[in-house]
Amino acid sequence: MTIKFYPSRLPGEPLETHEHGVLTLHEWMSRNVPSYSQDKTHPVVIELNGQAVPPAEWPLCLLRPDSDVRIYPIPYGTGLEIAAWVSVAVSIASTAYALFFAPKPELGGFSSSNASSLDLNPAKANTAKLGDPVREAFGRNRIYPDYLVQPVTRFDPADPTRMTVEMFVCLGYGRFSYTGGDFRVGETPALTLGAGFSYTSYGPGDNVAGDRRSEIWFNSTEVGGTSSGSGLDMAQTAPEASDIVADAMTVSGASVSFSGLDVDDDNDEDEDENKLPPGWIAGAIVTLKAPVNYQVSIEGGFNVLTGDVVSEIAPFSGMPVTLTFNGTDYDLQISTHTPHQDAVPGTGGATAVLRASASPSTYDFTTTSQTFSLTWQGITYTISLVANYGTMSGLLAAINGGLNGSGLIAQDDGGVVRIVEISSPWRGGSITSSFLPASVFGDSPVFTAGTASSGGSPAVTASVTLAYDSGTAFSGLPEGTQRISLAHRGNEYQIASTDGPSATVQRVVNGVVDSTWSGFLIRTVVDFAASGINDNETWLGPFLACPQNEVVDAFEVNFAFPNGICGFQNNGNKRVRHVEYEIQYRVYGSGSGWTSKPGVYALKNINGLGFTERFDLSSPGLVEVRCRRRNEQGSNNARDSMFWLALRGRLLSRPTSYAGISTIGITVETGGQLAAQSDKRVSVVATRNYDGGGDRTISGAFLHLARSLGYRDDQIDIAALSTLEATYWTPRGEYFDHQASSDSTSAKDIFDKIAEAGMGYFMLSDGLLSVGREGVKSWTGIITPQDTVEEMQTSFRVPSEDDFDGVDVKYINPVTWAEETVQCRTPENPFPRKTEAYTIDVAMTADRAWRIGMRRLMKYLHQRRTYTATTSMLGWCHDFGDHIILSDDIPTGKTQSCLIDAMIYDFQEITLHVTEPLDWSYANPRCWIQFQNGRPSSRMLTPQRVDDFTLTVPYNDDLHPDDWIMDDPDIDLPKLLFCDSEKGVRHGIVQEVAPSGDSNCQITAPEYKEIFYQYDDATYPGDVA
């Protein structure tokens, strides 16, 4: 009454469960999956009451209210098939299909032509078979080993784009031989992966304690890939940026203050006026940029930035810095630094002076801004007044910001603005300007020319040259006076305290507070940038790192960045992006506080990557873990989408060896090297090594299985096995390559498969486990009316259209290890009406599979009679598969049977006297002799008539007449079977010998013809065109 959608064949609950009424499977799919169409390829298997229903039968498959329908994904469905199924997902069923079969998302959704994607979806062929039998492999097979512990995915700390999967797997019972060249990952030879694939082999009972891949890690089911991404999206824990909205920012030492401060809520009249944003609290990290004017020149291919304000960053060669120009950030480093040098005063002379004629009429230029230029020593300096500076000192700081690097300074001269040279030696000349704002300088400012001093040396303004991180010279700035922000890499500061619109900050370098920083030089700027983080303390989790009845001594967290970690400047150039995170853990239920580990990733890489964070605990415990992101995601178009990919805990107990089975520790590099799921499709072509030798041979497999079941050698027909191996199997290249892993497979099933691989059959012979070879063979006995207690019966199968007249044999190709099909057809009927699909779950050549199929086809076409005879004791002399001769006493049957009651012989002929008159009217009469040991003559004999009761046959040693016992009443006399050579007798193959009544036995024998085996040595002609 339910339809259940499962994500895989692994144990677990269904993703969806739906009720249904009476309708066909096709009708249900048509109603519930809009993208469904009968003529499409379906990437699913649908089981009805435990039996798979082929897609062709879906329109005929009637669902009833009590039907149990289960839907599973096909692991090898292609992308096109999957896309066809999930193109529309508007119903619940479609949603479930999307969960199953949509292409697994790469780590994020960003597409780039020059970036490689890191695929985190793990390899399908290797599985954990909980409670299933351990694989029993025979011969040479391609084996997908089974997980002994959960696979572990880790990122390489030295190269975060490199992801590896470590697994510890079971190859099967016993020992195996193989080399590194026998491994494949998906369909790729492992050798081509180079260092991306490694393994360590362990035989039965070997110590594995030193291999970390054998550790038992529990992967939390709450953390991992989801239908919408490769892990839990950390964006939901990321704080939001809190930008400052203000008219101007004034910096001085460690103090930062804002004028005209407001919260960005489109309401300038509310009570949040002149307050810092809520996220600006002690301990918060903020970003500050306070641009100033630098004189930019080019020397030796480097931009030279000149200005004493550079001293506030405490520059040194190699220091990482961030330069902001025209809205674009450049991550650079200081190449050289020339510190400020004070002037050596000269003799005489006087400073040039520009003095205002009146005190400033306003300090607030927010409504009416003023921009003017001063020219000194041939260089023009531009000063812009655009903010409310509040006081004379604020105004002077703004003017001096524009004069940075000029050697001039603005001063307060009794309430008026006065601009002079900073110190002697005076350079001489005049300060000039075409326009000066009256609100600052009055209507008639006074210009006084200076007089040059003699001697002395002028001050040297501090300067730096810049380079990229690679050391290449940076020269991207135009020459002249430029508005630039130059600070330590990242421009980050930590708030120490706040007071209204002001804050005291400390510089943060590489995530650590720089206690040596002396602070900003005083200035007021309007083109500032100030942003903080509004941290809402949102966490993902907590989740347990192991089951509730376990403890762990270590746990690991995987973070994935599918689009990489990279920031971008306004011109599109890449820059370093910082991602901050925090992991907290504690013992579950202890009530203790959280142990916290904050961290930061700083990269400039657009490829998929990730990180593994490990925690070794001081004492084992049941640990719960939670994570969050501590800075905004995606700001300024950065690529930094972050996902919590995995949480796992290491359990304390684990085996140090595995008795009786071979194991392998495997490490596979995935990520950019392999496609989705390939890391869990690791296989190896391995040969089972039998303790008794004979690897791959049919006899070796038979002896191994029998001995493993506890049979002694005296209970096994070793002679028959050796004879068949030497006569048929080895010369014909017939081997047994098979792996058994199902709990529904019995030992008898395997014995049958072993025998079938040798074109024979398994049997018990004289109480021994044995194998018989089917094919053209001599008869081993005769059953005549003298031997039966009832009349022999013959059943006949009438030809009909339901008979198979073709056979398709599925087998495993030992080269490609794929399931392939050979077509078994007769030359006169290349296109059969009805074809049997027969599967041989053994690796073999196409020729061997075709020969087995042709045997089946020949029997379908030519084996129509089955003989049944009931004997007293004679039936027990025959084994399954024996070729026997049968006769009856029907007059028209052209056969006669009688006893030989007298015999004389010489070395020319044997004269026989029989108990019944013989019909010599048969055309070309022939005869067989049934000896007293139950065996017949090995060939058909040509008799010569003496009289109706007497005949002669040529003497031959194989008739051994000297062994005949003719005068013992306790021993049956020999028998003669007399027949027509044109019609002959009935030949059968013993199929069953079963008790009948108190002391009799019944033999069932389908007819035997040599035509059944006419293709035993032929080669496969190929498929019918």
N, C-alpha and C positions, 0 to 999 in steps of 0.2 A: 504493500500500500504506500510505499515511499520511494522516492527517487533521491539518491544521495550523491553529492559531488565530493570526491576525495582529491586532495592535492597530489597524492602519490600512492604507491603501493605499500609504503611504510605504515606501521601501526599508528593509529591516530583517529581522531574524530573527523567527520565530514565537515566541509566548509558550509554546505547548504543542504537542507533536507526539505523535500516538497511532497505533498500528497497528490495522488492521482486517482482518476476513476477508470472506467473501462474504455480504452482507446488503444490504438496502435502506437508503437514507439515512434514511428514516423510522424504521426499526427501530433504527439506531444512535443516533439522537437520543432515541428513547423509552427506550433502555437507559441512556444516559449523562447525560441532562439531565432530572432529575425534574420540573422545571416545564414541560417541553415538552408541547405539545398541538397537534395538526394544525390545529385550528380557531382558534388564536390568531394574532395578527399577529407576525411574526418580525422583529426588528430586525437581521437579518444577511443577508448575501449568501453563498451557498455555490456555489463553482465546482468543477466536475468536469472534470479535464483541460483547464482553461482556459476552459470554457464555463459560464456562469451557469445554475443549475438553479432554475426557479420553484418556490415552496413547494408549489404544487398537484401537482407531479410528484415530490416527495420519496418518496411511497409506491411510486412506480413506478421510481425511480432505483436500479438495482442496482449496488452497489459490489463491485468485484473486487479481488483482492490487489494488482494493479498499478495501481489507480486512484489518481490524485493529487487529493485533496480539500483545498480551502482555504476557510477561513471568514473573512469580513471584516465589520466593523460597518457598519451603514448610518448615515451622518452625521446624517440627519434623523429618526432614531427618536425617538418621543415618550417622555416619562417613564413613562406608563402601560404602554407596550409593554415598556420596559426593566424596569420593576418586575415585570412578569409573568414575565420570563425569569430574573430573579435572586432571586426570592423564596426559593428553596431552593438552597443550594449545598453539596451534600454529596459530589459526585463531582468528579473532576478537570475534566471538561467543564464542570460548573456553575461551578466556580471560575474557569475561563477566561472563561465568559460574564460572571461578576461583574466580572472585570477589565476586560472590554470595555465593558459596558453599564450597570453600576450607576451611579446618579446621581453625578456627580462630587462628592466631598465638598466642602462649604464649608470655609473655613479653620477646621477644628475641628468639634466636635460640639455646642457649647453652643447652646441655643435660648433666645431671648428675644423677647418681644413688642415691645420698644421698641429693638431693636438691628438695624442693617442688616448684612447679610452681605457680605463681600468675596469675590467669586468669582474664582478665579485660573486657571480652566481656559480655555486659549486657544482664539481664533474658528477652522472646518473647511474652509471653501470656498476660502480662499487656500492654495495649496500650493507646495512647491518641486518643480519638474519637472526633476530632474537628467537631462540627456541628451536630454530631449524637445525637439521643435521649438518655436521661439518662435511665439506665437499670430499668425495672419494673420487679421485681422478685416476684414469687408466691411460697409459700411453702418453701421447703428445697432444696437448690441447692449448687453445688460447683461453686463459683463465682471467676473469675479473675478480681479484681477491676480495674477500669480505672483511668489513671493518671489525676489528677486535675492540677498538676504543673509538670515541668520536674524533673525527678529523679536526685539526686545529689550523686556523688561518691566522697568519701573522704578517706584519709589514716589516720590511728591513729598515732598521734605524739609520743605516748608512745611506740608503736609497729608498725613500718612502714610496716611489713609484713601483717598487718591486714587492710583490705580494707572493708569499709562499703558503702552500698547504702541506701540512705534515700529517701523515697517516700511518697507522700500524695495522697491518692487514694479515689475514689468514689465507694461505694458499691452499691448504687442504691437509688431509692425513698423509703421513709418511714424508719421504724425502723427494726432492725434485732437483733436476739439473737444468740450468739456463744461464744466459749471459746478459750483460747489459744491452746487447743488441736485440734481445728478445722482447724488450719492453716497448710498449706504445702508450702514448697519452692521446686518447681519442683514436685517430688514425695516423697520428704523427709518430714516427720512430723516435724513441726517447733520446737516441744518440744525437739527433739533430738539435736538441735543446741545449746541448753542451752542459754548462754548469747549472742550467735551470732544472736539471733532474738528477737526483742521486738516490741511492738505495743501499740498504744493508740487509743481507740475508741471514736468517737464523733457522737452523735445523730443529727437529723435535727435541725438546728438553734443554736447548741452549739458553744461557743466561742473557736476558734482555734488559736487566736493571740499568745498565749504563746508557741506554738509548732513550733520550727524552721523548721520542715519538711514542714510546710505549706507556707514557704516563696517562692516567685517566683524567681527562678534563671534561667537566660537565658544561655544555653550552646552554645557556639560559634560553628557554623557548620564548621568553617575552621580549628579547632583544634580537634583532636581525632584520632580514629583508622583509618588506611589506609589499602590498599590491601597488603602492604609490612611490616606492623608492627603495634604495638599497640600504635599509636600516631605518632607525627612528630619527626623524627629522629634528635636529638640534635647533632649528630656527625658532621653534615655539618657545624655547627657553632664552633666546637671545634678547638682551635689553634693547630698547629703542634709543636712537640718538636724541640728545636734548641740546639743540643749538641755541646759542645766545642771540637774542634780538635786542640790539642796543644801538644808540647813536655813535658811541665811541668807546674805545677801550684804552685805559691808561695803565701802563706797567711801570713799576719801579721796584727794583730789588726782587723780593719774593711776593710782592703785592700785585694783584690784578684787580682793577675796579672798572665798572661800566657805568656810563652815563646814559640816561634815556632808556633804561632797562625795562623790558616788558616780556611777558610770556607770549609765545606765538599762538594766540587763541582768537585773533581777529577782534578782540575787545580791548580797547585801550583805556577804558574807564573803570575796569574792575580793580579789586584790591591786590592783584598780583603785580601791580606797577612797582618798579624799582626793587624787585626781588630776584634772586638767582633761581633757576629752575629747580624743581624738587630733587632731581638727580645730582645736583651739585652739593654734595655733603662731604664731610671729612672722610678721607680714604678713597673717594671716587677718582677715577682716571679721566682726565680731560685733555683735549687737544687745543693748543693755542698757537696762533700765528700772528705776529706783530711786525708787519713789513716796515722797512726803512729804505732811505735812498742810499745806494752805493754808486761809487764811480766805477764803471766797468771799462776795462781796456783788454787788449790781447797782447800777450808776450809769449813767444816761443810756442805758439799754438794753444796756449791755455788762456781762458778768461781769468783776469785778475780783478777781484772784488776788493775795492779800497774803501775803508771806513772804520773808524775806531769802535763803532758799535759791535764789530765782529768779536771784540773781546768778551762779550757777555756769554758766548757759547764755549769759552775756554778752549779754543781750537788747538789741534796738534796734528801732525802729519799722520795720515791714515784714519783719522776720525770719521766715522760714518755720519753723514749729514743729510738733511732733506732741504732742497732749495725749491721755493715756490715762486714762479714768475708767470704773470698773465694767467693765473688760475691753474697752471700745470705744475705738478710735483715731480721733482727729479731726485732720485736716491743716488747720492754721490759720496765721495770721500774727499777730505782735505788732502791736497797733494803737497803744497808747501804753505808755510805760515810765516809772515813777517810781522813781528809784534810792534806795537807803538813805541816810538822813541821820542823823548822830550827834546825840545829845542835847546840849543846852546845860544844864549842871548848874544846879540851883536853889540856894536858900539854906535850910539847915536841913532838918528832916524826917528820916525814917528809912525804910528799906525794909521791906516786909512779908517775913516769913520763914516757911518751912516746913522744920523740921529733923527728920531721923530720930532716933529714940532709940537706934538700934543700927546697926551695920554690916550690909550686905546678907548674908543667910545663903546666898545662891546667885546665880550669874550665868546659870544654865542654866534656861530656862523652856520648854524644848521638851516636857517631860513635863507640867508643871503651869503653864499660862500664866496670866498675871495681867493684868487690865484694870481700870483705875481712871480716875476723872475728877477734874480740878481746876477750880474756878471762880474766876475773877479778873476783877474789874471787870465782873461781870454776864455774862461769856462762859465757857462750859464747854469745856474741852479734854480730849480722851480720849487716854489713853496705853495702848498694848497692848504687853505684854512676852511674846513668844512664841518667842524664839530663845535660843540659847546665846551670850551676849554676851562671855563669857570673862573680862573684866576690868571694873574700875570705870569706865574710860573708855568701854568699849563700852556699858555700862548707861546711863551718863549721856547718850551720844549718842542712844540709843533714846528716853530720856525727853525730851530736847530736841527730837527730831523731832516729838513730840506737842505740844510747846509752841510750835511755829513760829508766829511772828506775835503771840505773847501779850505780849512784853516781859519774860518771865520766863526764867530760866536755871537749870539744875540744875548743882550744883558738888560737888566732893569736899571735904568739910570734915572733915579728919582721919579719913578712912575711913568717914564717914557721908554720906548724901545730904542736900544742903541746897539748897532752891529759894528764890531771891530775885529781886528786880527787877534788871534788867541794869544800869541806871545812873540817876543823879539827872537831873532832878527826880523825887523819889519821889511816887507818886500817892496814897498813903494807902489804908487799907482792909486787909482780910485775905484770905489765900488759904484757901479752904475746900474740903472734900471730905467726902463721906458715907462713903467707905471707902478705906483705904490698905492695901496688902498688907504684912503684917508681915515677909515675907521681904526687903522692900526698906527699909521705914521703921521696923521694930521694932514693939513693942506700944504704945508711947506717944509718937508723934511730937508735936513741939511746934509750935504755930501762934502766931506773933507778929505782931500787927497793925502796920502801918506808919503813919507820920505824913507827911502831905503836905508837900512843900517849897513854898517861895514863890519865884516868879520862875522863870527858865529856860524851856526848851521840851523836850518829850519827843522821843525819837528817832522818825524817820519810817521805818517798815518798807517795804522795797522792794515794789513791786506792778506788775502789768501788766494791761492789758485786751487782749482777743483779738477777732479778726475772721476771717471766712472769706476765702479768696483773692480773692473778688470785692469785698471791702471791707465786706460786710454784718456788722453787729455779731453777735458770738457771745454767747449768753446761755443756753446749754443746761445749766448747772450749778446745782444748788440752793444756796441760801445756807447759810452756816454752815461748820464745819470739815469739809473733804473731803479724802479720800486721793487724790492726783493725781500722775501722772508728767508733767512738762513738760520737753521737751528739744528740741534741734534736729530738723529734719525728717528722719525716718527712724530716729533713735536708733542710728545706726551708728558703730562705733569700730573702729580697727585695732589689733591686738595688736602691741606693740613688743617685749615679752619676757614670758616666763612663768617661774614658780618655784613648783613644787608646786601648791597650790590657789590661787595668786595670779597675777595678770597685770597688766602695765603697759600702758595703752591710750592711744590718741590719737583725738581726735574727728575724724570724717570728714564733711565737708559737701560735698554734690554730687560725691561720688566722690573728693574731694581731702582730704588730711590738713590739719587746721586747727592750725597750729603756735602760734597765739596763745591757744589754750584753756588756762585755768589749772587745770582739773580739777574734781572733785566736792568739795562740802562733805562733811565726815565724817558718816557715819551708817551704821547697820546696819538692814537691812530684811529681812523674811521674805516679803513679797508682791512680790518682785522678778520680773523676767523676763529671762532671759539665754539667748541661743541663738547658735550659730555654724554654720559650714558644714564638713562633712566632705568636703573636695575630693579626689576620687579621680583627678583629672587624666585623665579620659576625653575623647577627641576623636572627632569625625566627620571621616573623611578620614585622610590627605591624598588629594586628587583633583587631577588635572592640569587646568589652566585652558585648555589647548589641545591639539591632537594632538601626538604626540611629535616629529614632524618640523617643528614650527612654533615660533615664539617670539611673545610678546606684550609690548606696552609698557604695558598697563593691564589690570586685571581688576576685576570687580564681584561682590559677594555680595548676594543678596536674602534677607532674613529676613521671614517672614510670621507674623502673629499673628491667626488666624482669629476668635478670641473677644475680640480687643482686649487691652489691658493695663489692668487695673483691680483694685484691692484692695477689700475690703469689711470694714466694721466689724461688730461683733456684732449691731448693730441693723439691718444691711442697707444702711446708707449707703455710698456709694462713697468711696474714698480713693485717693490716688496709689500706684501700684505701681511698684517698680523692677525692671528686668530687666537683669542684667549678662551680658556676653558677651565672648568673646575670639576674634580672628581671627589666625592665624599663617600666614606664607608664606615660601618660600625657593626658590631655583633648584634644580630637580630634578637630583639626582645630583651636586650640587656638594660635598656634605658640610659646607656652611656651616650656621651656626646659624639658628634661626627668627627672623624679624622679627615682632614681636607688636604687635597693636593691641587693647587692652581698651577696652570702652565700656559705657555704661549707657543704657537707655531708661526714662524716668520719665513715666508718663501715667496718666490716669484716664478711659479711653475704652473702652466695651464693644463698639464696632463693629469689624469686621474692619479690619486695618491692616497695614502693613509698612514696611520700611526697606531702602534700597539703600546699601551701603557701597562706595565706589570707592577704588581704589588706583592711583596713577600711579607707574610704576617709574622709577627713575633710569636704568636701562639695560634693553633688551629681554632676555627670557630665557624659558626653559621653566619655568613656575612651578607649584609644587604648593601647595595651600591646605588648611588644616584649621580647624575651628571647634569651639567648645564653649560651653556655658552655665556661668556662674560663680556663680549663686545658685540656690536651690531653686525648683522649679517647682510652682505650685499651692498653696503654703503659705497657711494661713489662708483657704482657699476663694477665693484670688485667681484671676482669669481672665488667664492669661499663657502659654497654650500656644504654644510657639515652634517654627517649622519653618524649616529651611534650604531655601529655595525654588529658588534658582538660583545657579550659578557660571558665569561667562563671562569669556573673555579676548579682548582686541582684537588682531587680527592686523595685521601691519605693512603688507602690500601690499593695495591695493584699486584698482579702476578709478576714474579721475576723470571718465570719460564713457562712454556706451554708444552706439556707432555704430549707426544704423539703427533703433533702437527708442525708444519713448516710455516714460518712467519716472515714478514718483510717490513722493515721500516722504510718509508718512501717520503721524499721531499720533492714537491713539484712547484716550480715557479709559474705563477699564473699572471694575472693582471694583463699587461699589454702583450704578453707572449701567446696566450691561449684564449680561445673563445669560451663562452659561457658553458659551464658544466664539464668542460674537458678535463679539469683537474680531478673529477670524480669518475673518469672513464679510463682509469689506468689498467692496462692488461699486460700479461706476460705469456709468451708461448713457452711452456715448460713441459719437461718430460718426467713422468713419474718413475722413480727408481724403486723397483721391487726388491725386497730383501733377498729373494731367491734368484734374482737376475732375470734376464729375458725382457728387458724394458721394451715396451711397445708391442711385443709379440702377443699373439692370441693365447698361446699356451702359458706365457708368463702371467697374463692378466687372469686367466682361469685359475692357475695355481695360487696366485696371490689372494684372490677372493675366497677360494676354498679354505686356504690355511687361516685367513683372517677370521673365518667363521668357526674355526676350531676343528676342522677336519684334519685327520692325520694323513700322511702320504699313503698309508695302506688302505685308505678309504677313497683314494682318488685314482682314476685310471690313467696313471702317468704314461704307461706304454702307448695307449691310444693317442694321447696328446702329443707325445714325442713323434709318433709316426705321422700324424696329420701335419704337425709343424714342419717336419723335414720333407714331406711329400708334396704338400699343397701350399700351406700358408706362406712360408718364407720364400719358396721359389716364385710364387705368384705375387709377392709384394703385398700380402694381406695382413694388416695390422688392426689392433683394436685401440682406437683413440676416442675416449669418451669420458665425460665427467658426470657424476651422479650427486645430486644435492637435495633431492626432494624426499620428504618423509613418506610419500606415497609409493616410492620405488622399493620393491622387495629384492632380496638376494636372487630369487628365482628370475626376476626381470633382468637383472644384470647378466646372469648366466645365459639367458636367452639371447641377449644382445651380443655377448661375446661369441656365441656360436653362430649367430647370423652374420657377424662380420667375417667369419670364415666360411660362409655359405653352407652352414650346417645347422645342427640342432643339439640342444642340451638334453641329456637323458641320464637315467640311472641304469647301469648295466651290471648285473650280478652284484648289486649292492654297492657299486662304485659310482662316484660322480664321473661322468664321461661326456664326450662330445662325439657326434656322428657327422660324417660329411655327406651331404645330400648331393646326388648327381647320378650319372650313369654308373650302375653297379650291378654285380652279379646277384642272382637270387640266393637267398639264405634258407629257404624252406618251401615245402609243398604241402598244401592242405587239400586233401582229397575227400570224397564222400566216406571213405573208410575211417577218416579222422574226425568227422563231425557227428554230433549227436542230433542235429537238426539240419534241414536243408539249407544250403547256402542261399543268401538273399542278395539280390542286386538292385540297387536304387539308381535311378537315372535322372539327371537334371536336363530338362528340355531347354534348348536355346530360346532366349527371349530378348526383348529390347532393353530389359533391365540388366542384362549381363554387361560387365565391363569388357570393352574391346580396346582399351588403352590404359596405360598406367603412367602417372607422373610421380617420380620419386624425388622427394626433398632430402638433401643430405648436406653435410657441412664440408665446404671446400677446404682442404688442409693447407692451401696457400693463402687465400684471402680470408679464411675463417668466416665466410659469410654463408648463409643458407642459400643453396642453389637448387635448381630443379633440372632433372633430365627427363626427356620424353621417351617413353617406351612404346614403340609402334611396330606393327608388322608392315613389310613392304607393300602388301596389297591393300592396306587400310591406313594410310598416313593421317587421316582425319577421323578419329573414332567418334562414335555416337555418344558413348558414356565412358568417362575416364575416372579411374580411381586415383585419389591423392594419397600417396603412401609416404610416410616420414621415417627416415632412418636417422636416429639421433646419434650418429657416429661420424667422425671425420674420415672421409675416404675419397678416392678419385672418382671422377665421373664414370669411368669404365666400370668400376666395381659397383657403383650404385645402379648403373644401367643393367648390368648382368642380373642383379637381384630383382630388379623390376621386370626384366624380360622373363625370368622364371615365373613370376606371379602372372604375367600376361599369358604365357603359354598354358598355364594351368587353367586360367579363366576360359581360354578358347578350347582346350583339348581334354580337360579332365572333367568328364561328365558322369562317370560311373563310380559308385562306392559299393564295395563288397563287405558283407557281414557273414561271419561263420562262427558257430559255437562248437567248441571242442571240449574234450575232457581235460587232458593235461598238455596236449601239444602246444596250445596257444602260449603257455608260459615259457616256451623255448625261444620266443621271438622278442626282439627289442623294438622300441619305437624307431621308425624310419627304415626298418628292414624291408628289402625287396623280396616279396614272396610270390609263389605261383599258386593259383587256386583252380579247382575244377569242380564240376557237378556231374550228375548222372542223367542229365537231360539228353535223350537220344539225338536231338538235332544239334547238340552242342559240339559235336565232332571231337569229343574227348572221352576217354575211358580210363578208369583206375581199377587196379586189382593188386592182389598180393603175389609176390614171387615165392612159390613154395618149393622150388628146386633150382639148383644152379651148379653147372660144371664149367670149367674154363681151362684154357691153355693160353699160351702167349700170343695166339693169333685172334681168338675170339672167346666170348663168354656166351654160353647157351643158358637161356632162362626159360623156366616153365612157370606159367601163371595160372591163377585160379579161375579165370573167366576167358571165354573165347574172344579173340581180338577181331575188330572190324578192319580187314585189310583193304576195304574199298576206299579208304581215305586216300586222297591225293597226296603223294609224297609223305607217308606216315613218319612220324618222329616220336621219340619217347624221352622221359626223364626217369631217373631212379631216386627214390627217397630212401636214404640209408637209415640204418637202425639207430644212429646217434642223432637223428632228426635233421641232418643236413642233406641237401639234394646233390645230385651230380652237378658238376660245375659247368656243364655244357649240354646242349641238346644232342641226343644220340640218334644215329640213323640205323633202324633195325632191319634185319633180314628175316623173312618168314620161313619157318620150318613147317609148322602146321598151325591150326587155329589157336592152340594153347602154348606153342613153342616159338621162340625167336632167338636170334643171335645178334650181338652188338660187338663192334671191334674192341679188342682188349686195350686197356690203357691203365697205367699205374694209378691215375687219380681215381679209378673206380675201386681200387684195392679190394678185389674179391676175396682175398685170403682173410680179410677181417670180418666177413659176413658170418653170422651165426644162424644156421639154418635148422638146428635140431634142439633148440631150447624152448620148451613150451612157455616159459616165463618172459620170453622176449618176442616182441612183435616181429613178424617177417618183414623184409624189405618190400617197398611198394613200387609199382610201375605205373607211370602216367603216360598213356598212349593217346596221340592226338594227330590232327591234320595240320601239316605245316603251313597251309595257306590260311587257315583260321586260327590256329594256335590255341593257347590257353590264356587264362586271365592273369594279368600281372597287377599286383597291388603294392602299396606302400603302407606298412603298418602304422596306423594313426593312434590306435588305442587297443589295449588288452585289459579287459575288465572282468571281474568275477561275474558269473551268471549261475544262479541257483546255488546248490550246496557245494558242488565240487567242480563245476564246469567254468570255462572262461570264454568270453566272446571277443573275437578279433574284428576290428573295423579297419578296412584298408581301402582308401581311394585308389583309383587305377593309376598304374605306373606306365609312363611312355618316355622313351628317350628324347622325344621332341621337346619335352619340358626343358632340357638342358642344352639345347643346340646352340645357345648364345653364351655359354659359360666361358668361352675363350675369345669371344668377339670384342671389338672395341666400339666405343660409342660413336655412332655416325653423325651425331649432332642433332639439333632441334629441327623439326619439320618446318620448312620455309613457309 
